[in-house]
Amino acid sequence: MNEVVVTGLGAVTPLGLGAATLHERWAAGVCGIEDGEGRCDEFQATDHFSVKEARRADRFSQLVLVASAEALADAGWGDGLPHDPRRIGAIIGTGIGGIGTIEANDQMLIEHGPKRVSPLAVPLMMGNAGAAAVSMRHRLKGPSYGVVSACAAGTHAIGSAMRAIQYGDATAVVAGGTEAALTPLSRAAFVAVDALSPSGISRPFDLRRDGFVMGEGAAALVLENGAAARARGARILAVLRGYGATSDAFHITAPPADGEGAAAAIVRALEDADVRASDVVYVNAHGTSTQINDRAETGALKTALGEHAAKVPISSTKSAIGHLLGAAGAVEAVATILALRARLLPPTLGLEEPDPELDLDYIPQVARPLELAQDQRAIAISNSFGFGGHNAVLCLEAT
Amino acid sequence: MADSNTEQIEQVITDALVTFGAEESAITRDAELEALDVDSLDLAELSQIIEERFGVELTSSDVAEIKTVGDAIDIVAARAQ
C-alpha cells in the first residue's frame, strides 16, 4: 500500500486564523472561548470572498474554504496542482452541515410560505457542500464527498482520505472537517440533550467539568502519496501512519462506561500503524469536558495502552477552543502534528481540580516540552468519538 | 404610468443583480446576464423576487429566453400590465 504523508495544514479556529496561530496560542495558554462559546471572531467572510462567493456558501463551507486555501499554499500548491487533477480529491467531514441556512429558510417558510424558500437553500445546506466547495475552488477532479459522523467526522474524513491514497484511488486528497453550528436551533438542541456546559467552561478531566462548550471552525490537511510528494520535493510535515474506526453499538449519545469501542479504535490505529503502545509519545484526547466522555476515554486509554497509559502525556484541544463537532478531529490532527513538530505539547486548560477517578497525565494548564530519546520517534494518536457511537483514531508521526 | 412602472422594474432587477454580486456600473439594458456572472441559480432567485414584487410568474421557458438585463425588464413590464 502507498505511504501517506501530510504536506500542508490550514485552520480557522476560535484562537484565530491559521494553523500556526492555533498551536502558538494554545501552547501559550490562550483560551478562545468567550461567553461560553468558541466563535471564529477573526474570520470575516468579506476578507476572503467576493459577494457572489460568500452568498453561494454557508458559513461551514466558507470556513473550510479558507482552511483549505491555507493548506494548499502550505503544501506549495500555490502555483498550481502538482498532480493530475483527476487524482486529487476533497473529503470533508461535518457534524451538521449548513444548519444556519436551514434555519434561515425555515423561518422564511413559516413567515412567508414555500415560494420564498431560496433556490440556494439546498446547495448551501447539504452536508457535502464543504467538499464540493473545496473541489470546485481548486478544480480537484478526484474523489470528493462529505463525511458525516457527528464529532468524529473530521477524523473519519482524514482516515477515508488516507485509505483512498493508500489504495491508489487518489494521489492526493485535501481532507478535513468543518462546522458552523453556533445557531439558535443547534444551541437549543444540544442544551435539550444535556450535552452543553451550564457554566460555559471547557475543563476536560477536571472534577468540576459539566459538559462541552460549542465551537465553530475548520481545518484541512493536504495528504499526498509519499512517493509522489517526495518526487516533487515536497516538505513532509508528518506521516499518517494508522487509522482505526469502530462503533460502540451501544447508545445514540453515550459511550459504554469502560470506553470499549474507543479502546478498540485506538488498538486498531496502532496495529494499522505497526507501532506499539509504548511508541506513543502524546495523545490528543477527544476530551470533551463531559462527565461521561472523559471517564470513558480514560478507561479506553488504559485498556488500549496498558501500563503506558499512565506515562504518556495527554491533552485536550477542546479546553482551548471548545468542541468543534465535525471539525474537531481535523483541527486536532493539525494541532497534534504541530505539537509534535514543535516538540511542545499544549496543555489542558482549566484543569485545576483533578478528578481522582481520572488519574492519567493530562498536561494541566501549562504546555510541556516533548523530549525524545535519540532513537525515539514523534508518534502520537488523536482520538475522536461521536454521537452514534462512532470512534475514529489517527496515528501520526511527525518528521 | 407605464414609464414609472418600467423604472420600478428596472430598479428591482438592478438591485437583485447587485445582491447576486454583479457590479452596479456594469448593469445596463444591453448587458448580457452571462457577462454579469448571473447563472441559473441567480435567475431562479430573480424569478422569485419578480413574482413577489410584481405578481409575474416566469416559467422556466420564459427564463430561458432572457439573455440581457433589458430582456428581463421587458418581459416583466409586458406581463405586469
Interface residues (C-beta under 8 A of the other chain):
Chain A: S50 V51 K52 E53 R55 R56 K115 R116 S118 P119 L120 P123
Chain B: T19 F20 G21 D37 L41 A44 E45 Q48 E51 E52
